[in-house]
Amino acid sequence: MLQTGVSIKNIDISLGEISVDLNEDLISKKKKSLDTHDDELVQSTTTTTNSEKKQQNKQATFVTLTKYTSLFPEKVSITLPKLDVKFVHKEHHIVMENNITAVQFKSIKSQSVENVGESTCLDLQLEFSEIHILKEDGRSVLNLFKLAVVSFVYIRSPPTSPIKLEIDVKLGGTQCNIIMARLKPLMLLRPAKKKKAGPKDASANTVKVQSSDESKVIIWTCTFSAPETTITLFNLEGLPVYHVRIFISYMTV
């Protein structure tokens, strides 16, 4: 059978610097829309699914992933020199600046033939030069240097086993500055507590979670490595009072 259509082999995207300015009005509008959506979900009825239906859903997920994987380009490259995100809360006089420099994403798709069928491997690489969270007056609450996330996704066709995902996270260095004078105003932004829902009907069905490996669509492992992490605690006057240095060479989850 001859298939026709559009096939994209390589994608190379280079972006300029991006700046995003947010304020409390945008956040409140988004929160209201989410609350409305949550209320609609609460009104829906929860039903149990038997093992046969779970297997059908699992198979449908495999088919969908396999379909979109076949459409994924062989090579993708996206670069972004700098991303600035600024949040201003006028009522509480809060200004939060966050920036990421030298963002680079790469992906390579390769295929191999095995005894059980064809296997597709996606090599996904995401790198950041520096990440600064809650920056003010040249000092950030969190600094990440040379962050690299490498992922390998293995998908078999036809799907005979769960999708295998391997994630490797490497950090060049981490600095955490716990600045009490800066964190104290952020406590005022805590959302209001939602009212607890009424008692559920005793006749309502409960969802049983199946923990066997056969029900899993994705099996993943994650490794993390960081040469050095420093944590500094500042008092309300902005003076350092505690300093901790942590060394983490390798950790697997």
C-alpha positions as a Markdown table, in Angstrom:
| # | Residue | x | y | z |
|---|---|---|---|---|
| 1 | Met | 0.0 | 0.0 | 0.0 |
| 2 | Leu | 1.4 | 3.3 | -1.1 |
| 3 | Gln | 1.2 | 6.1 | 1.5 |
| 4 | Thr | 1.2 | 9.7 | 0.5 |
| 5 | Gly | 1.6 | 12.8 | 2.6 |
| 6 | Val | 4.1 | 15.4 | 3.9 |
| 7 | Ser | 7.2 | 14.2 | 5.6 |
| 8 | Ile | 9.5 | 16.6 | 7.6 |
| 9 | Lys | 13.1 | 15.4 | 8.1 |
| 10 | Asn | 14.8 | 18.3 | 9.8 |
| 11 | Ile | 13.6 | 21.4 | 11.8 |
| 12 | Asp | 16.0 | 24.2 | 12.8 |
| 13 | Ile | 14.5 | 27.1 | 14.7 |
| 14 | Ser | 16.5 | 30.1 | 16.1 |
| 15 | Leu | 14.6 | 32.5 | 18.3 |
| 16 | Gly | 15.6 | 35.9 | 19.6 |
| 17 | Glu | 15.4 | 37.1 | 23.2 |
| 18 | Ile | 11.9 | 36.7 | 24.7 |
| 19 | Ser | 10.5 | 38.9 | 27.6 |
| 20 | Val | 7.2 | 38.1 | 29.4 |
| 21 | Asp | 5.6 | 40.6 | 31.8 |
| 22 | Leu | 2.9 | 39.3 | 34.2 |
| 23 | Asn | 0.8 | 41.0 | 36.9 |
| 24 | Glu | -1.8 | 40.0 | 39.4 |
| 25 | Asp | -4.7 | 40.7 | 37.1 |
| 26 | Leu | -3.6 | 38.1 | 34.6 |
| 27 | Ile | -3.0 | 35.5 | 37.3 |
| 28 | Ser | -6.4 | 36.1 | 39.0 |
| 29 | Lys | -8.2 | 35.8 | 35.7 |
| 30 | Lys | -6.5 | 32.5 | 35.0 |
| 31 | Lys | -7.3 | 31.2 | 38.5 |
| 32 | Lys | -11.0 | 32.0 | 38.1 |
| 33 | Ser | -11.2 | 30.0 | 34.9 |
| 34 | Leu | -9.4 | 27.0 | 36.5 |
| 35 | Asp | -11.8 | 27.1 | 39.5 |
| 36 | Thr | -14.8 | 27.0 | 37.2 |
| 37 | His | -13.3 | 24.0 | 35.4 |
| 38 | Asp | -12.7 | 22.2 | 38.7 |
| 39 | Asp | -16.4 | 22.7 | 39.7 |
| 40 | Glu | -17.5 | 21.1 | 36.5 |
| 41 | Leu | -15.2 | 18.1 | 37.1 |
| 42 | Val | -16.6 | 17.7 | 40.6 |
| 43 | Gln | -20.1 | 17.2 | 39.3 |
| 44 | Ser | -19.1 | 14.4 | 37.0 |
| 45 | Thr | -19.6 | 10.8 | 38.2 |
| 46 | Thr | -16.6 | 8.5 | 38.8 |
| 47 | Thr | -16.9 | 5.0 | 37.6 |
| 48 | Thr | -14.7 | 2.0 | 37.8 |
| 49 | Thr | -13.1 | 0.3 | 34.8 |
| 50 | Asn | -12.5 | -3.4 | 34.6 |
| 51 | Ser | -9.2 | -4.9 | 33.5 |
| 52 | Glu | -10.4 | -5.5 | 29.9 |
| 53 | Lys | -11.2 | -1.8 | 29.5 |
| 54 | Lys | -7.9 | -0.8 | 31.0 |
| 55 | Gln | -6.1 | -3.0 | 28.5 |
| 56 | Gln | -8.1 | -1.4 | 25.6 |
| 57 | Asn | -7.1 | 2.1 | 26.9 |
| 58 | Lys | -3.5 | 1.0 | 27.2 |
| 59 | Gln | -3.5 | -0.3 | 23.6 |
| 60 | Ala | -5.1 | 2.9 | 22.4 |
| 61 | Thr | -2.3 | 4.9 | 24.1 |
| 62 | Phe | 0.3 | 2.8 | 22.4 |
| 63 | Val | -1.3 | 3.3 | 19.0 |
| 64 | Thr | -1.5 | 7.1 | 19.5 |
| 65 | Leu | 2.1 | 7.4 | 20.7 |
| 66 | Thr | 3.3 | 5.2 | 17.8 |
| 67 | Lys | 1.4 | 7.3 | 15.3 |
| 68 | Tyr | 2.8 | 10.6 | 16.5 |
| 69 | Thr | 6.3 | 9.2 | 16.8 |
| 70 | Ser | 6.2 | 8.3 | 13.1 |
| 71 | Leu | 5.4 | 11.9 | 12.3 |
| 72 | Phe | 8.2 | 13.3 | 14.5 |
| 73 | Pro | 11.1 | 14.7 | 12.4 |
| 74 | Glu | 14.4 | 12.9 | 12.3 |
| 75 | Lys | 16.3 | 16.0 | 13.6 |
| 76 | Val | 15.0 | 19.0 | 15.6 |
| 77 | Ser | 17.1 | 21.9 | 16.8 |
| 78 | Ile | 15.7 | 24.9 | 18.8 |
| 79 | Thr | 17.8 | 27.7 | 20.3 |
| 80 | Leu | 16.8 | 30.6 | 22.5 |
| 81 | Pro | 19.5 | 33.0 | 23.7 |
| 82 | Lys | 17.5 | 34.4 | 26.7 |
| 83 | Leu | 14.1 | 34.2 | 28.3 |
| 84 | Asp | 13.0 | 36.9 | 30.9 |
| 85 | Val | 9.9 | 36.5 | 33.0 |
| 86 | Lys | 8.9 | 39.3 | 35.2 |
| 87 | Phe | 6.0 | 39.3 | 37.7 |
| 88 | Val | 4.7 | 42.5 | 39.4 |
| 89 | His | 2.1 | 42.5 | 42.2 |
| 90 | Lys | 1.2 | 46.2 | 42.8 |
| 91 | Glu | -0.9 | 45.6 | 45.9 |
| 92 | His | 1.9 | 43.9 | 47.8 |
| 93 | His | 4.7 | 45.8 | 46.1 |
| 94 | Ile | 6.3 | 42.6 | 44.9 |
| 95 | Val | 8.6 | 42.4 | 41.8 |
| 96 | Met | 9.9 | 39.0 | 40.8 |
| 97 | Glu | 12.4 | 38.6 | 38.0 |
| 98 | Asn | 13.4 | 35.2 | 36.5 |
| 99 | Asn | 15.7 | 34.6 | 33.5 |
| 100 | Ile | 17.1 | 31.7 | 31.6 |
| 101 | Thr | 20.1 | 32.1 | 29.3 |
| 102 | Ala | 21.3 | 29.9 | 26.3 |
| 103 | Val | 18.5 | 27.5 | 26.0 |
| 104 | Gln | 19.1 | 24.7 | 23.4 |
| 105 | Phe | 16.9 | 21.8 | 22.5 |
| 106 | Lys | 17.9 | 18.9 | 20.2 |
| 107 | Ser | 16.3 | 15.7 | 19.2 |
| 108 | Ile | 17.4 | 12.8 | 17.0 |
| 109 | Lys | 15.1 | 10.0 | 15.9 |
| 110 | Ser | 16.6 | 6.7 | 14.9 |
| 111 | Gln | 15.1 | 3.3 | 14.1 |
| 112 | Ser | 16.4 | -0.3 | 14.4 |
| 113 | Val | 15.0 | -3.7 | 13.6 |
| 114 | Glu | 14.9 | -6.3 | 16.3 |
| 115 | Asn | 13.6 | -9.9 | 16.6 |
| 116 | Val | 10.3 | -8.7 | 18.1 |
| 117 | Gly | 9.8 | -5.9 | 15.5 |
| 118 | Glu | 10.9 | -2.4 | 14.7 |
| 119 | Ser | 12.1 | -0.1 | 17.5 |
| 120 | Thr | 12.2 | 3.7 | 17.5 |
| 121 | Cys | 14.5 | 5.7 | 19.7 |
| 122 | Leu | 14.1 | 9.4 | 20.5 |
| 123 | Asp | 17.2 | 11.1 | 21.8 |
| 124 | Leu | 16.1 | 14.4 | 23.5 |
| 125 | Gln | 18.6 | 16.9 | 24.8 |
| 126 | Leu | 17.7 | 20.1 | 26.7 |
| 127 | Glu | 20.5 | 22.4 | 27.9 |
| 128 | Phe | 20.5 | 25.7 | 29.9 |
| 129 | Ser | 23.5 | 27.8 | 30.6 |
| 130 | Glu | 22.1 | 29.6 | 33.6 |
| 131 | Ile | 18.7 | 29.8 | 35.4 |
| 132 | His | 18.0 | 32.5 | 37.9 |
| 133 | Ile | 14.8 | 32.4 | 40.0 |
| 134 | Leu | 13.4 | 35.3 | 42.0 |
| 135 | Lys | 16.2 | 37.7 | 41.1 |
| 136 | Glu | 16.4 | 41.1 | 42.7 |
| 137 | Asp | 19.4 | 43.5 | 43.1 |
| 138 | Gly | 21.8 | 41.1 | 41.5 |
| 139 | Arg | 20.9 | 38.2 | 43.9 |
| 140 | Ser | 18.6 | 35.3 | 43.2 |
| 141 | Val | 16.9 | 32.9 | 45.5 |
| 142 | Leu | 17.9 | 30.0 | 43.2 |
| 143 | Asn | 20.7 | 29.8 | 40.7 |
| 144 | Leu | 21.3 | 26.8 | 38.4 |
| 145 | Phe | 24.4 | 26.6 | 36.3 |
| 146 | Lys | 24.9 | 24.5 | 33.2 |
| 147 | Leu | 21.8 | 22.3 | 33.5 |
| 148 | Ala | 21.5 | 19.5 | 31.0 |
| 149 | Val | 18.6 | 17.0 | 30.7 |
| 150 | Val | 19.2 | 14.0 | 28.3 |
| 151 | Ser | 16.3 | 11.6 | 27.7 |
| 152 | Phe | 16.1 | 8.4 | 25.7 |
| 153 | Val | 12.6 | 7.2 | 24.7 |
| 154 | Tyr | 12.3 | 3.6 | 23.3 |
| 155 | Ile | 9.1 | 2.7 | 21.5 |
| 156 | Arg | 8.5 | -0.7 | 19.8 |
| 157 | Ser | 6.2 | -1.3 | 16.9 |
| 158 | Pro | 4.0 | -3.3 | 17.2 |
| 159 | Pro | 3.9 | -2.4 | 20.9 |
| 160 | Thr | 4.8 | -5.6 | 22.8 |
| 161 | Ser | 6.2 | -4.0 | 25.9 |
| 162 | Pro | 5.8 | -0.7 | 27.8 |
| 163 | Ile | 7.6 | 2.4 | 26.5 |
| 164 | Lys | 11.0 | 2.8 | 28.1 |
| 165 | Leu | 12.1 | 6.2 | 29.2 |
| 166 | Glu | 15.6 | 7.0 | 30.5 |
| 167 | Ile | 16.3 | 10.5 | 32.0 |
| 168 | Asp | 19.7 | 11.9 | 32.9 |
| 169 | Val | 19.9 | 15.2 | 34.7 |
| 170 | Lys | 23.3 | 16.9 | 35.2 |
| 171 | Leu | 23.9 | 20.1 | 37.1 |
| 172 | Gly | 27.1 | 22.2 | 36.9 |
| 173 | Gly | 26.3 | 23.9 | 40.2 |
| 174 | Thr | 23.5 | 25.1 | 42.4 |
| 175 | Gln | 23.1 | 28.1 | 44.7 |
| 176 | Cys | 20.1 | 28.5 | 47.0 |
| 177 | Asn | 19.8 | 31.8 | 48.9 |
| 178 | Ile | 17.0 | 31.7 | 51.4 |
| 179 | Ile | 16.3 | 35.4 | 51.8 |
| 180 | Met | 13.7 | 35.9 | 54.5 |
| 181 | Ala | 13.1 | 39.5 | 53.6 |
| 182 | Arg | 12.2 | 38.5 | 50.1 |
| 183 | Leu | 10.2 | 35.4 | 50.9 |
| 184 | Lys | 8.0 | 37.0 | 53.6 |
| 185 | Pro | 6.0 | 39.1 | 51.1 |
| 186 | Leu | 5.4 | 36.0 | 49.0 |
| 187 | Met | 3.5 | 34.4 | 51.8 |
| 188 | Leu | 0.8 | 37.0 | 51.3 |
| 189 | Leu | 0.1 | 35.5 | 47.8 |
| 190 | Arg | -1.1 | 32.2 | 49.2 |
| 191 | Pro | -4.4 | 31.2 | 47.6 |
| 192 | Ala | -7.5 | 31.1 | 49.8 |
| 193 | Lys | -8.4 | 27.6 | 51.2 |
| 194 | Lys | -11.1 | 25.9 | 49.2 |
| 195 | Lys | -14.2 | 24.7 | 51.0 |
| 196 | Lys | -14.2 | 21.0 | 51.7 |
| 197 | Ala | -16.6 | 19.0 | 49.6 |
| 198 | Gly | -19.5 | 17.3 | 51.3 |
| 199 | Pro | -19.5 | 13.6 | 52.2 |
| 200 | Lys | -19.6 | 11.2 | 49.2 |
| 201 | Asp | -22.4 | 8.8 | 48.6 |
| 202 | Ala | -21.5 | 5.5 | 50.2 |
| 203 | Ser | -22.9 | 3.7 | 47.1 |
| 204 | Ala | -20.4 | 5.5 | 44.8 |
| 205 | Asn | -17.8 | 3.2 | 43.2 |
| 206 | Thr | -14.2 | 3.6 | 44.0 |
| 207 | Val | -11.3 | 3.4 | 41.6 |
| 208 | Lys | -8.9 | 0.6 | 42.2 |
| 209 | Val | -5.3 | 1.2 | 41.3 |
| 210 | Gln | -3.5 | -1.7 | 39.6 |
| 211 | Ser | 0.2 | -1.6 | 40.5 |
| 212 | Ser | 1.4 | -4.5 | 38.3 |
| 213 | Asp | 4.0 | -3.8 | 35.6 |
| 214 | Glu | 1.6 | -5.1 | 32.9 |
| 215 | Ser | -0.7 | -2.1 | 33.4 |
| 216 | Lys | 2.1 | 0.4 | 32.9 |
| 217 | Val | 2.4 | 2.3 | 29.7 |
| 218 | Ile | 5.7 | 3.9 | 30.5 |
| 219 | Ile | 8.6 | 2.5 | 32.6 |
| 220 | Trp | 11.1 | 5.2 | 33.5 |
| 221 | Thr | 14.4 | 5.7 | 35.3 |
| 222 | Cys | 16.1 | 8.9 | 36.3 |
| 223 | Thr | 19.7 | 9.7 | 37.3 |
| 224 | Phe | 20.8 | 12.9 | 38.8 |
| 225 | Ser | 24.3 | 14.3 | 39.4 |
| 226 | Ala | 25.5 | 17.6 | 40.8 |
| 227 | Pro | 29.0 | 18.4 | 41.9 |
| 228 | Glu | 28.1 | 21.0 | 44.5 |
| 229 | Thr | 25.1 | 22.7 | 46.1 |
| 230 | Thr | 25.4 | 25.7 | 48.4 |
| 231 | Ile | 22.6 | 26.9 | 50.6 |
| 232 | Thr | 22.8 | 30.3 | 52.4 |
| 233 | Leu | 20.2 | 31.6 | 54.9 |
| 234 | Phe | 19.8 | 35.4 | 55.2 |
| 235 | Asn | 18.0 | 37.1 | 58.0 |
| 236 | Leu | 15.4 | 39.9 | 57.6 |
| 237 | Glu | 18.3 | 42.5 | 57.5 |
| 238 | Gly | 19.8 | 40.7 | 54.5 |
| 239 | Leu | 22.8 | 39.4 | 56.3 |
| 240 | Pro | 24.0 | 35.7 | 55.9 |
| 241 | Val | 23.6 | 33.7 | 59.1 |
| 242 | Tyr | 24.0 | 30.1 | 57.9 |
| 243 | His | 26.0 | 28.5 | 55.0 |
| 244 | Val | 25.7 | 24.9 | 54.0 |
| 245 | Arg | 27.6 | 23.1 | 51.2 |
| 246 | Ile | 26.4 | 19.7 | 49.9 |
| 247 | Phe | 28.1 | 17.4 | 47.5 |
| 248 | Ile | 26.0 | 15.0 | 45.4 |
| 249 | Ser | 27.9 | 12.9 | 42.9 |
| 250 | Tyr | 25.2 | 10.5 | 41.6 |
| 251 | Met | 21.7 | 9.6 | 42.5 |
| 252 | Thr | 19.2 | 7.2 | 40.7 |
| 253 | Val | 15.4 | 7.2 | 41.0 |
